[in-house]
């Protein structure tokens, strides 16, 4: 469970970082399509839209990263993890009757 939570948090952080890097392109595309290009007459709306979309983009990035990174790690471990694990240790062999007899 601890391993899953570590992957979950790592994925969320990685998703947020990637979303933050991609956010300017996403915001330009989305804001250009809302008609808020002219900042001289719609500054408040532009700032509100930008902040709202940046936060939404980071949340989506965190959610997607938190879901995908544990899934990818699980698939990777399932496919490649078993080959690198050492084979199980066989149980010890119980002593036989001849080994318990003391020589005289």
Buried (B, 14 or more C-beta within 10 A) or exposed (E): EEEEEEBBBBBBBBBBBBBEEEBEEBBEEBBEEEEBEEEEEBEEBBEEBBEEBBEBBBBBBBBBBBBEBBEEBBEEEEEEEEEEEEEEEEEEEEEEEEEEEEEE
